[in-house]
Amino acid sequence: MYNSEGEAKACLKGDIRLVEDSQTGLVYNAAFCPEFMTYDNHYQNEQAYSFLFQQHLESVSLIIDRLLGRNRLIEVGCGKGYFLEMLSAKGFEVVGFDPTYEGTNPLITPHYFEHGAVSHNTGLILRHVLEHIQDPFGFLLQLKEANGGSGKVYIEVPCFDWICDRRAWFDISYEHVNYFRLSDFRRMFGDVIESGRLFGDQYLYVVTELATLQSPKIDLNDSIVFPNDFIKNIANYVKQSECGGVVWGGAAKGVIFALLSERAGRPIMLAELEIYAPFTTKGSYCVVYDGIIEDIPKKMFPDNCWGPGDNPKTAVWEYLKTHPEFEIDKSIQNKLLITVAPDGFLKRVF
């Protein structure tokens, strides 16, 4: 949380480049810089003010009661303490660790989890923690060693399959270094006691034995297929916002929505050119479609976020200012009676 709009806009900003590790098969942000993230009392991500989320936490408490029991539990990364205090009120014996904690509950230690804080065979709770850890396997290994090599753990994280299926670009955030699928945990643990999806399939969970932790190996038959149209529907939201409205999103989601909406149009096209054009070999073409929008009245396409002055053709012109290795080959479009890609045939000349 920031004290002013100016302070928020001036915050550190980083890139997101999701890749699948060629050895482990885990998906992570290869451009992540840990020094950009500070987890202290200014970090706010509490969702328990929502009645729906409270119902979700009730269902999680039943899973923990059934599979981990009620005694000798530690919640690592307990946030502001809502879930821990819910468990405590139900009679669970539980303590927690989190550097963002602001309250006075003696059950919660307001700093990072310490190696010596776990007694052997303790039940561990990791709710929305692992996606923040740069080395998730190494972190789980530390927990295993601290717990005497045994004990059960409940893990809950956002579901990357759900994010891809729903084109949920608002769920890709800088603070999340990792993006998990259920199959990742089946490769990471030799014995998964129970697993499933929660909160409308948006989250996934596993309950497993720490003793079965193993270094995951990539399964080439289960590789990530990231959708090409992942951010396509941003344009529709931008069009809706022209009529006025309010951005309503939980914590970072609202910020991400506002940021990407602000960048829609030519900046997105420019970003795509920066990513894909370098793959074009000398003498080959990078073809950019829909440049025709620059040459027709806006009223002909009222539902399109692009228009004269802000479209793929103007993005091409902007791109060529800093990329002399490309030139527009007008000889191709001049051979065509009709084309939707005027000035869109970029030939790589060196």
PAZA-819631 format. One record per residue (C-alpha): residue number from 1; residue in one letter; chain; x, y, z. Coordinates in pm, 1 decimal, always signed. Example, Ala and Ser with C-alpha at 12.3 -4.5 7.8 and 13.67 -1.06 7.14 Angstrom:
PAZA-819631
+-------+------+-------+----------+----------+----------+
! selum ! vodo ! lotor !       c1 !       c2 !       c3 !
+-------+------+-------+----------+----------+----------+
!     1 !    A !     A !  +1230.0 !   -450.0 !   +780.0 !
!     2 !    S !     A !  +1367.0 !   -106.0 !   +714.0 !
+-------+------+-------+----------+----------+----------+
This chain:
PAZA-819631
+-------+------+-------+----------+----------+----------+
! selum ! vodo ! lotor !       c1 !       c2 !       c3 !
+-------+------+-------+----------+----------+----------+
!     1 !    M !     A !     +0.0 !     +0.0 !     +0.0 !
!     2 !    Y !     A !   +122.3 !   +350.6 !    -86.6 !
!     3 !    N !     A !    +37.6 !   +682.3 !    +73.1 !
!     4 !    S !     A !    -35.0 !   +863.9 !   -252.3 !
!     5 !    E !     A !   -109.1 !   +809.7 !   -620.2 !
!     6 !    G !     A !   +226.8 !   +961.2 !   -715.3 !
!     7 !    E !     A !   +416.5 !   +730.4 !   -481.6 !
!     8 !    A !     A !   +234.2 !   +428.2 !   -622.4 !
!     9 !    K !     A !   +305.5 !   +520.9 !   -984.7 !
!    10 !    A !     A !   +672.8 !   +578.1 !   -902.3 !
!    11 !    C !     A !   +719.0 !   +233.2 !   -748.0 !
!    12 !    L !     A !   +973.6 !    -17.1 !   -878.2 !
!    13 !    K !     A !   +849.7 !   -198.8 !  -1186.7 !
!    14 !    G !     A !   +970.9 !   -526.4 !  -1331.4 !
!    15 !    D !     A !   +909.0 !   -742.6 !  -1636.4 !
!    16 !    I !     A !   +726.3 !  -1073.3 !  -1650.9 !
!    17 !    R !     A !   +857.5 !  -1344.9 !  -1883.7 !
!    18 !    L !     A !   +703.7 !  -1681.4 !  -1807.8 !
!    19 !    V !     A !   +907.9 !  -1984.3 !  -1907.9 !
!    20 !    E !     A !   +890.3 !  -2357.4 !  -1847.6 !
!    21 !    D !     A !  +1208.2 !  -2489.5 !  -1687.1 !
!    22 !    S !     A !  +1368.2 !  -2743.5 !  -1919.1 !
!    23 !    Q !     A !  +1474.5 !  -2965.0 !  -1627.0 !
!    24 !    T !     A !  +1189.8 !  -2945.9 !  -1374.8 !
!    25 !    G !     A !   +895.4 !  -2848.1 !  -1596.9 !
!    26 !    L !     A !   +799.1 !  -2576.8 !  -1346.1 !
!    27 !    V !     A !   +672.0 !  -2243.0 !  -1481.6 !
!    28 !    Y !     A !   +831.8 !  -1927.6 !  -1343.6 !
!    29 !    N !     A !   +906.2 !  -1563.4 !  -1420.9 !
!    30 !    A !     A !  +1257.8 !  -1565.5 !  -1565.9 !
!    31 !    A !     A !  +1276.8 !  -1184.1 !  -1538.1 !
!    32 !    F !     A !  +1198.9 !  -1173.9 !  -1164.4 !
!    33 !    C !     A !  +1421.6 !   -955.0 !   -944.0 !
!    34 !    P !     A !  +1375.7 !  -1038.9 !   -573.3 !
!    35 !    E !     A !  +1506.1 !   -697.6 !   -467.0 !
!    36 !    F !     A !  +1190.9 !   -542.4 !   -618.0 !
!    37 !    M !     A !   +970.6 !   -719.9 !   -361.7 !
!    38 !    T !     A !   +949.3 !   -620.0 !     +2.7 !
!    39 !    Y !     A !   +720.9 !   -814.4 !   +236.0 !
!    40 !    D !     A !   +653.0 !   -595.9 !   +538.3 !
!    41 !    N !     A !   +351.6 !   -441.9 !   +711.4 !
!    42 !    H !     A !   +282.0 !   -229.2 !   +401.9 !
!    43 !    Y !     A !   +212.9 !   -541.1 !   +195.0 !
!    44 !    Q !     A !   -163.5 !   -592.1 !   +180.2 !
!    45 !    N !     A !   -326.5 !   -893.9 !    +15.1 !
!    46 !    E !     A !   -596.4 !   -991.5 !   +265.0 !
!    47 !    Q !     A !   -907.5 !  -1132.2 !    +93.0 !
!    48 !    A !     A !  -1101.2 !  -1249.1 !   +396.7 !
!    49 !    Y !     A !  -1321.8 !   -938.6 !   +393.2 !
!    50 !    S !     A !  -1515.3 !  -1119.5 !   +120.5 !
!    51 !    F !     A !  -1797.2 !  -1347.3 !   +237.7 !
!    52 !    L !     A !  -1727.7 !  -1584.8 !    -51.8 !
!    53 !    F !     A !  -1363.1 !  -1607.4 !    +50.6 !
!    54 !    Q !     A !  -1463.4 !  -1673.7 !   +409.7 !
!    55 !    Q !     A !  -1668.6 !  -1969.1 !   +284.1 !
!    56 !    H !     A !  -1361.1 !  -2089.6 !    +96.0 !
!    57 !    L !     A !  -1154.1 !  -2075.6 !   +415.6 !
!    58 !    E !     A !  -1419.3 !  -2276.6 !   +596.9 !
!    59 !    S !     A !  -1385.4 !  -2552.5 !   +337.9 !
!    60 !    V !     A !  -1006.3 !  -2544.2 !   +373.3 !
!    61 !    S !     A !  -1033.6 !  -2580.2 !   +750.7 !
!    62 !    L !     A !  -1234.8 !  -2899.6 !   +700.5 !
!    63 !    I !     A !   -961.2 !  -3045.4 !   +476.8 !
!    64 !    I !     A !   -692.4 !  -2961.9 !   +732.2 !
!    65 !    D !     A !   -901.4 !  -3107.1 !  +1016.9 !
!    66 !    R !     A !   -957.4 !  -3428.6 !   +820.9 !
!    67 !    L !     A !   -604.4 !  -3484.1 !   +690.5 !
!    68 !    L !     A !   -360.6 !  -3293.8 !   +916.7 !
!    69 !    G !     A !   -553.1 !  -3301.4 !  +1242.4 !
!    70 !    R !     A !   -588.6 !  -3026.9 !  +1502.5 !
!    71 !    N !     A !   -261.3 !  -3047.0 !  +1694.6 !
!    72 !    R !     A !    +91.2 !  -2911.0 !  +1640.2 !
!    73 !    L !     A !    +18.1 !  -2706.1 !  +1329.4 !
!    74 !    I !     A !   +223.3 !  -2419.3 !  +1187.1 !
!    75 !    E !     A !    +97.0 !  -2182.2 !   +919.2 !
!    76 !    V !     A !   +399.8 !  -2055.2 !   +728.5 !
!    77 !    G !     A !   +313.3 !  -1719.7 !   +569.7 !
!    78 !    C !     A !     -7.7 !  -1658.8 !   +763.4 !
!    79 !    G !     A !    -53.9 !  -1302.9 !   +632.7 !
!    80 !    K !     A !   -266.0 !  -1083.5 !   +857.4 !
!    81 !    G !     A !   -366.0 !  -1389.8 !  +1061.1 !
!    82 !    Y !     A !   -732.5 !  -1429.1 !   +965.7 !
!    83 !    F !     A !   -718.8 !  -1799.0 !   +879.2 !
!    84 !    L !     A !   -493.4 !  -1883.5 !  +1173.1 !
!    85 !    E !     A !   -730.3 !  -1711.4 !  +1414.0 !
!    86 !    M !     A !  -1023.5 !  -1893.7 !  +1252.7 !
!    87 !    L !     A !   -850.6 !  -2225.1 !  +1317.5 !
!    88 !    S !     A !   -757.4 !  -2124.8 !  +1671.2 !
!    89 !    A !     A !  -1119.2 !  -2030.3 !  +1746.5 !
!    90 !    K !     A !  -1224.2 !  -2377.5 !  +1629.1 !
!    91 !    G !     A !   -987.8 !  -2540.7 !  +1877.9 !
!    92 !    F !     A !   -685.8 !  -2605.6 !  +1655.0 !
!    93 !    E !     A !   -339.7 !  -2587.5 !  +1812.0 !
!    94 !    V !     A !   -166.9 !  -2359.8 !  +1561.4 !
!    95 !    V !     A !   +100.6 !  -2089.3 !  +1542.8 !
!    96 !    G !     A !   +209.8 !  -1877.3 !  +1248.3 !
!    97 !    F !     A !   +488.6 !  -1674.8 !  +1090.3 !
!    98 !    D !     A !   +464.1 !  -1376.1 !   +857.6 !
!    99 !    P !     A !   +666.5 !  -1052.1 !   +825.3 !
!   100 !    T !     A !   +355.2 !   -863.4 !   +707.8 !
!   101 !    Y !     A !   +159.7 !   -930.2 !  +1029.6 !
!   102 !    E !     A !    +43.3 !   -612.8 !  +1206.3 !
!   103 !    G !     A !   -154.4 !   -739.5 !  +1505.7 !
!   104 !    T !     A !    -75.8 !   -844.0 !  +1862.1 !
!   105 !    N !     A !   -173.9 !  -1212.3 !  +1864.0 !
!   106 !    P !     A !   +104.1 !  -1398.6 !  +2053.4 !
!   107 !    L !     A !    +42.7 !  -1703.4 !  +1833.9 !
!   108 !    I !     A !   +188.1 !  -1515.6 !  +1536.1 !
!   109 !    T !     A !   +555.3 !  -1422.4 !  +1500.0 !
!   110 !    P !     A !   +587.2 !  -1112.9 !  +1275.9 !
!   111 !    H !     A !   +887.2 !  -1220.4 !  +1070.1 !
!   112 !    Y !     A !   +992.7 !  -1493.5 !   +831.1 !
!   113 !    F !     A !   +968.9 !  -1858.0 !   +929.4 !
!   114 !    E !     A !  +1273.1 !  -1973.1 !  +1127.1 !
!   115 !    H !     A !  +1440.3 !  -2309.8 !  +1086.3 !
!   116 !    G !     A !  +1436.0 !  -2392.8 !  +1456.8 !
!   117 !    A !     A !  +1068.5 !  -2308.8 !  +1504.6 !
!   118 !    V !     A !   +941.8 !  -2649.8 !  +1389.8 !
!   119 !    S !     A !   +941.9 !  -2957.6 !  +1608.2 !
!   120 !    H !     A !   +951.8 !  -3295.4 !  +1436.6 !
!   121 !    N !     A !   +639.6 !  -3424.5 !  +1264.6 !
!   122 !    T !     A !   +454.9 !  -3093.2 !  +1273.4 !
!   123 !    G !     A !   +168.4 !  -3035.1 !  +1032.6 !
!   124 !    L !     A !   +250.5 !  -2744.0 !   +801.1 !
!   125 !    I !     A !     +7.9 !  -2512.5 !   +621.7 !
!   126 !    L !     A !   +125.9 !  -2322.4 !   +311.0 !
!   127 !    R !     A !   -161.9 !  -2115.8 !   +176.2 !
!   128 !    H !     A !    -58.8 !  -1893.1 !   -115.8 !
!   129 !    V !     A !   +304.9 !  -1890.3 !    -13.5 !
!   130 !    L !     A !   +485.2 !  -2114.4 !   -260.6 !
!   131 !    E !     A !   +407.0 !  -1896.1 !   -563.1 !
!   132 !    H !     A !   +604.3 !  -1614.3 !   -395.1 !
!   133 !    I !     A !   +918.7 !  -1822.7 !   -335.0 !
!   134 !    Q !     A !  +1192.9 !  -1797.5 !   -597.4 !
!   135 !    D !     A !  +1315.5 !  -2153.4 !   -529.7 !
!   136 !    P !     A !  +1001.0 !  -2347.5 !   -432.0 !
!   137 !    F !     A !  +1167.4 !  -2690.4 !   -424.4 !
!   138 !    G !     A !  +1455.6 !  -2560.2 !   -212.4 !
!   139 !    F !     A !  +1207.6 !  -2400.3 !    +27.2 !
!   140 !    L !     A !  +1009.7 !  -2724.1 !    +63.3 !
!   141 !    L !     A !  +1336.1 !  -2909.8 !   +121.1 !
!   142 !    Q !     A !  +1420.2 !  -2670.6 !   +405.6 !
!   143 !    L !     A !  +1079.3 !  -2733.0 !   +562.6 !
!   144 !    K !     A !  +1128.3 !  -3107.7 !   +530.1 !
!   145 !    E !     A !  +1468.5 !  -3094.6 !   +700.9 !
!   146 !    A !     A !  +1340.4 !  -2864.0 !   +975.9 !
!   147 !    N !     A !  +1050.6 !  -3102.8 !  +1037.4 !
!   148 !    G !     A !  +1275.2 !  -3403.0 !  +1088.2 !
!   149 !    G !     A !  +1222.8 !  -3533.3 !   +737.0 !
!   150 !    S !     A !   +855.6 !  -3613.1 !   +792.1 !
!   151 !    G !     A !   +514.0 !  -3464.2 !   +856.8 !
!   152 !    K !     A !   +222.1 !  -3365.6 !   +639.8 !
!   153 !    V !     A !   +183.9 !  -3038.1 !   +452.1 !
!   154 !    Y !     A !   -118.5 !  -2863.2 !   +304.0 !
!   155 !    I !     A !    -27.1 !  -2653.8 !     -1.3 !
!   156 !    E !     A !   -264.4 !  -2413.1 !   -177.5 !
!   157 !    V !     A !   -168.3 !  -2201.7 !   -480.3 !
!   158 !    P !     A !   -336.5 !  -2037.7 !   -782.3 !
!   159 !    C !     A !   -410.4 !  -2287.1 !  -1060.5 !
!   160 !    F !     A !   -213.7 !  -2209.8 !  -1376.4 !
!   161 !    D !     A !   -441.6 !  -2428.3 !  -1588.7 !
!   162 !    W !     A !   -737.7 !  -2213.8 !  -1477.1 !
!   163 !    I !     A !   -544.0 !  -1896.4 !  -1558.8 !
!   164 !    C !     A !   -470.3 !  -2019.6 !  -1911.4 !
!   165 !    D !     A !   -817.0 !  -2162.3 !  -1977.6 !
!   166 !    R !     A !   -989.8 !  -1842.6 !  -1862.0 !
!   167 !    R !     A !   -732.7 !  -1610.8 !  -2024.5 !
!   168 !    A !     A !   -703.8 !  -1460.7 !  -1674.5 !
!   169 !    W !     A !   -424.5 !  -1214.4 !  -1751.7 !
!   170 !    F !     A !   -513.4 !  -1026.0 !  -1432.7 !
!   171 !    D !     A !   -384.7 !  -1325.5 !  -1234.9 !
!   172 !    I !     A !    -31.5 !  -1287.6 !  -1369.7 !
!   173 !    S !     A !   +143.8 !  -1058.8 !  -1122.4 !
!   174 !    Y !     A !   +502.9 !   -973.3 !  -1042.9 !
!   175 !    E !     A !   +485.3 !  -1092.7 !   -683.9 !
!   176 !    H !     A !   +401.8 !  -1443.0 !   -809.7 !
!   177 !    V !     A !   +730.0 !  -1591.7 !   -922.7 !
!   178 !    N !     A !   +586.2 !  -1938.5 !   -990.2 !
!   179 !    Y !     A !   +272.8 !  -2076.1 !  -1156.3 !
!   180 !    F !     A !   +169.7 !  -2430.6 !  -1066.8 !
!   181 !    R !     A !    -41.4 !  -2713.4 !  -1204.4 !
!   182 !    L !     A !   -155.3 !  -3021.6 !  -1013.5 !
!   183 !    S !     A !    +78.4 !  -3232.2 !  -1224.4 !
!   184 !    D !     A !   +374.3 !  -3030.0 !  -1090.5 !
!   185 !    F !     A !   +307.1 !  -3151.5 !   -736.2 !
!   186 !    R !     A !   +257.6 !  -3510.7 !   -849.1 !
!   187 !    R !     A !   +609.6 !  -3492.2 !   -992.3 !
!   188 !    M !     A !   +742.0 !  -3310.9 !   -685.2 !
!   189 !    F !     A !   +606.5 !  -3560.0 !   -430.7 !
!   190 !    G !     A !   +610.4 !  -3937.5 !   -446.0 !
!   191 !    D !     A !   +291.3 !  -3965.1 !   -240.4 !
!   192 !    V !     A !    +11.6 !  -3710.4 !   -278.9 !
!   193 !    I !     A !   -251.8 !  -3801.6 !    -20.3 !
!   194 !    E !     A !   -522.4 !  -3580.1 !   -167.5 !
!   195 !    S !     A !   -543.9 !  -3306.9 !   -429.0 !
!   196 !    G !     A !   -808.8 !  -3101.0 !   -601.5 !
!   197 !    R !     A !   -935.1 !  -2758.8 !   -694.7 !
!   198 !    L !     A !  -1105.0 !  -2496.8 !   -480.9 !
!   199 !    F !     A !  -1273.6 !  -2157.3 !   -507.1 !
!   200 !    G !     A !  -1439.8 !  -2219.7 !   -842.7 !
!   201 !    D !     A !  -1131.5 !  -2410.9 !   -964.9 !
!   202 !    Q !     A !   -923.9 !  -2093.3 !   -933.5 !
!   203 !    Y !     A !   -700.3 !  -2252.6 !   -669.8 !
!   204 !    L !     A !   -549.2 !  -2596.9 !   -641.8 !
!   205 !    Y !     A !   -445.1 !  -2780.6 !   -327.9 !
!   206 !    V !     A !   -244.9 !  -3086.3 !   -230.4 !
!   207 !    V !     A !   -197.1 !  -3266.0 !    +98.4 !
!   208 !    T !     A !   +117.7 !  -3472.3 !    +96.7 !
!   209 !    E !     A !   +393.6 !  -3627.5 !   +305.3 !
!   210 !    L !     A !   +710.8 !  -3419.8 !   +323.4 !
!   211 !    A !     A !   +910.0 !  -3742.2 !   +340.3 !
!   212 !    T !     A !   +821.0 !  -3812.4 !    -25.3 !
!   213 !    L !     A !   +956.9 !  -3479.9 !   -157.2 !
!   214 !    Q !     A !  +1166.9 !  -3531.3 !   -469.0 !
!   215 !    S !     A !  +1327.6 !  -3310.0 !   -730.9 !
!   216 !    P !     A !  +1071.7 !  -3275.6 !  -1012.8 !
!   217 !    K !     A !  +1162.3 !  -3389.0 !  -1361.9 !
!   218 !    I !     A !   +998.4 !  -3244.8 !  -1672.2 !
!   219 !    D !     A !   +738.0 !  -3460.4 !  -1845.4 !
!   220 !    L !     A !   +758.9 !  -3381.4 !  -2217.1 !
!   221 !    N !     A !   +408.7 !  -3523.3 !  -2262.9 !
!   222 !    D !     A !   +273.6 !  -3262.9 !  -2021.7 !
!   223 !    S !     A !   +439.0 !  -2947.4 !  -2152.0 !
!   224 !    I !     A !   +274.9 !  -2607.6 !  -2112.3 !
!   225 !    V !     A !    +67.3 !  -2484.7 !  -2405.5 !
!   226 !    F !     A !    +31.2 !  -2112.2 !  -2343.4 !
!   227 !    P !     A !   -262.1 !  -1958.6 !  -2536.5 !
!   228 !    N !     A !   -164.6 !  -1716.9 !  -2814.6 !
!   229 !    D !     A !   -473.6 !  -1503.6 !  -2749.6 !
!   230 !    F !     A !   -407.5 !  -1469.6 !  -2376.4 !
!   231 !    I !     A !   -455.7 !  -1089.8 !  -2360.7 !
!   232 !    K !     A !   -688.7 !  -1050.4 !  -2659.0 !
!   233 !    N !     A !   -996.9 !   -956.2 !  -2456.1 !
!   234 !    I !     A !   -824.6 !   -657.3 !  -2295.2 !
!   235 !    A !     A !   -942.1 !   -454.8 !  -2597.3 !
!   236 !    N !     A !  -1305.9 !   -528.8 !  -2512.2 !
!   237 !    Y !     A !  -1260.8 !   -403.2 !  -2157.3 !
!   238 !    V !     A !  -1089.6 !    -89.2 !  -2283.8 !
!   239 !    K !     A !  -1386.0 !    -17.5 !  -2508.3 !
!   240 !    Q !     A !  -1625.5 !    -61.6 !  -2216.9 !
!   241 !    S !     A !  -1418.7 !   +174.2 !  -2003.0 !
!   242 !    E !     A !  -1467.1 !   +455.2 !  -2253.7 !
!   243 !    C !     A !  -1822.7 !   +483.7 !  -2118.8 !
!   244 !    G !     A !  -1689.9 !   +541.8 !  -1767.0 !
!   245 !    G !     A !  -1688.9 !   +303.8 !  -1474.4 !
!   246 !    V !     A !  -1502.0 !   +173.7 !  -1175.7 !
!   247 !    V !     A !  -1222.7 !    -84.4 !  -1166.1 !
!   248 !    W !     A !  -1315.3 !   -336.4 !   -896.8 !
!   249 !    G !     A !  -1046.3 !   -591.9 !   -831.9 !
!   250 !    G !     A !   -893.7 !   -766.1 !   -533.8 !
!   251 !    A !     A !   -564.1 !   -597.1 !   -448.9 !
!   252 !    A !     A !   -317.7 !   -637.2 !   -736.4 !
!   253 !    K !     A !   -581.8 !   -754.2 !   -986.0 !
!   254 !    G !     A !   -737.9 !   -408.7 !  -1006.3 !
!   255 !    V !     A !   -395.9 !   -249.5 !  -1052.0 !
!   256 !    I !     A !   -300.6 !   -496.0 !  -1326.1 !
!   257 !    F !     A !   -630.3 !   -435.8 !  -1504.5 !
!   258 !    A !     A !   -582.3 !    -58.4 !  -1497.1 !
!   259 !    L !     A !   -219.4 !    -83.6 !  -1609.2 !
!   260 !    L !     A !   -281.2 !   -315.7 !  -1904.1 !
!   261 !    S !     A !   -590.9 !   -119.6 !  -2010.2 !
!   262 !    E !     A !   -378.5 !   +194.3 !  -2016.8 !
!   263 !    R !     A !   -130.3 !    +17.9 !  -2245.2 !
!   264 !    A !     A !   -387.0 !   -131.5 !  -2485.2 !
!   265 !    G !     A !   -367.0 !    -47.8 !  -2855.0 !
!   266 !    R !     A !    -40.4 !    +47.5 !  -3024.7 !
!   267 !    P !     A !   +181.6 !    -25.4 !  -2719.1 !
!   268 !    I !     A !    +64.4 !   -388.8 !  -2717.7 !
!   269 !    M !     A !   +133.3 !   -420.7 !  -3090.1 !
!   270 !    L !     A !   +478.9 !   -270.2 !  -3039.0 !
!   271 !    A !     A !   +548.5 !   -516.5 !  -2760.0 !
!   272 !    E !     A !   +449.1 !   -806.5 !  -2985.9 !
!   273 !    L !     A !   +682.1 !   -680.8 !  -3258.3 !
!   274 !    E !     A !   +969.0 !   -661.3 !  -3010.0 !
!   275 !    I !     A !   +902.6 !  -1024.7 !  -2913.2 !
!   276 !    Y !     A !   +834.9 !  -1189.7 !  -3248.6 !
!   277 !    A !     A !  +1015.0 !   -986.0 !  -3515.8 !
!   278 !    P !     A !  +1365.1 !  -1098.4 !  -3403.4 !
!   279 !    F !     A !  +1272.5 !  -1453.6 !  -3509.4 !
!   280 !    T !     A !  +1249.5 !  -1334.5 !  -3871.4 !
!   281 !    T !     A !  +1555.1 !  -1439.5 !  -4073.8 !
!   282 !    K !     A !  +1720.9 !  -1226.0 !  -4339.9 !
!   283 !    G !     A !  +1513.9 !  -1217.8 !  -4660.3 !
!   284 !    S !     A !  +1200.2 !  -1337.4 !  -4478.6 !
!   285 !    Y !     A !   +893.0 !  -1139.9 !  -4372.7 !
!   286 !    C !     A !   +717.6 !  -1047.0 !  -4052.0 !
!   287 !    V !     A !   +358.8 !   -973.9 !  -4158.7 !
!   288 !    V !     A !   +150.5 !   -733.4 !  -3948.0 !
!   289 !    Y !     A !   -222.5 !   -744.4 !  -4014.8 !
!   290 !    D !     A !   -504.3 !   -492.5 !  -3966.3 !
!   291 !    G !     A !   -300.5 !   -188.3 !  -4071.2 !
!   292 !    I !     A !   -600.1 !   -100.5 !  -4289.6 !
!   293 !    I !     A !   -758.5 !    +49.4 !  -3977.6 !
!   294 !    E !     A !   -534.7 !   +355.5 !  -4022.2 !
!   295 !    D !     A !   -703.3 !   +431.8 !  -4356.8 !
!   296 !    I !     A !  -1072.5 !   +395.9 !  -4272.8 !
!   297 !    P !     A !  -1303.9 !   +609.1 !  -4053.5 !
!   298 !    K !     A !  -1331.2 !   +515.0 !  -3686.9 !
!   299 !    K !     A !  -1710.1 !   +498.8 !  -3717.7 !
!   300 !    M !     A !  -1681.3 !   +192.8 !  -3941.2 !
!   301 !    F !     A !  -1537.9 !     -8.1 !  -3650.4 !
!   302 !    P !     A !  -1689.5 !   +153.7 !  -3339.3 !
!   303 !    D !     A !  -1628.0 !   -152.8 !  -3120.1 !
!   304 !    N !     A !  -1256.8 !   -176.3 !  -3197.4 !
!   305 !    C !     A !  -1008.0 !    -24.9 !  -2951.1 !
!   306 !    W !     A !   -786.4 !    +67.2 !  -3247.7 !
!   307 !    G !     A !   -847.2 !   +361.3 !  -3478.8 !
!   308 !    P !     A !   -664.4 !   +612.0 !  -3699.0 !
!   309 !    G !     A !   -340.6 !   +711.8 !  -3525.9 !
!   310 !    D !     A !   -338.3 !   +411.0 !  -3293.3 !
!   311 !    N !     A !   -327.8 !    +76.1 !  -3473.2 !
!   312 !    P !     A !    -91.3 !   -189.7 !  -3612.3 !
!   313 !    K !     A !    +23.8 !    +29.9 !  -3900.7 !
!   314 !    T !     A !   +129.8 !   +315.8 !  -3673.5 !
!   315 !    A !     A !   +295.1 !    +56.5 !  -3447.5 !
!   316 !    V !     A !   +500.3 !    -60.8 !  -3748.1 !
!   317 !    W !     A !   +606.8 !   +296.7 !  -3826.0 !
!   318 !    E !     A !   +714.8 !   +343.1 !  -3464.1 !
!   319 !    Y !     A !   +899.1 !    +10.6 !  -3460.4 !
!   320 !    L !     A !  +1099.6 !    +93.6 !  -3774.5 !
!   321 !    K !     A !  +1243.4 !   +406.7 !  -3610.9 !
!   322 !    T !     A !  +1468.9 !   +188.1 !  -3397.9 !
!   323 !    H !     A !  +1497.1 !   -123.8 !  -3617.1 !
!   324 !    P !     A !  +1679.9 !    -47.3 !  -3943.0 !
!   325 !    E !     A !  +1719.6 !   -419.8 !  -4010.4 !
!   326 !    F !     A !  +1359.2 !   -414.6 !  -4135.7 !
!   327 !    E !     A !  +1192.6 !   -222.8 !  -4416.9 !
!   328 !    I !     A !   +839.0 !   -212.8 !  -4555.0 !
!   329 !    D !     A !   +817.6 !   -403.4 !  -4881.8 !
!   330 !    K !     A !   +546.2 !   -212.0 !  -5065.9 !
!   331 !    S !     A !   +598.7 !   -421.5 !  -5378.7 !
!   332 !    I !     A !   +390.6 !   -700.2 !  -5222.1 !
!   333 !    Q !     A !    +91.4 !   -492.1 !  -5119.9 !
!   334 !    N !     A !   +100.1 !   -306.6 !  -5455.1 !
!   335 !    K !     A !    +39.9 !   -637.4 !  -5632.0 !
!   336 !    L !     A !   -281.1 !   -691.7 !  -5435.7 !
!   337 !    L !     A !   -619.0 !   -540.5 !  -5519.3 !
!   338 !    I !     A !   -729.7 !   -565.2 !  -5156.4 !
!   339 !    T !     A !   -522.4 !   -613.8 !  -4844.2 !
!   340 !    V !     A !   -584.5 !   -570.5 !  -4473.5 !
!   341 !    A !     A !   -210.1 !   -534.7 !  -4414.5 !
!   342 !    P !     A !    -92.4 !   -214.8 !  -4588.8 !
!   343 !    D !     A !   +261.5 !   -130.3 !  -4473.4 !
!   344 !    G !     A !   +250.8 !   -462.4 !  -4290.5 !
!   345 !    F !     A !   +496.9 !   -665.0 !  -4497.9 !
!   346 !    L !     A !   +819.1 !   -613.5 !  -4302.1 !
!   347 !    K !     A !  +1116.2 !   -761.3 !  -4486.2 !
!   348 !    R !     A !  +1433.5 !   -825.0 !  -4291.0 !
!   349 !    V !     A !  +1721.4 !   -691.5 !  -4496.1 !
!   350 !    F !     A !  +2013.6 !   -765.1 !  -4261.4 !
+-------+------+-------+----------+----------+----------+
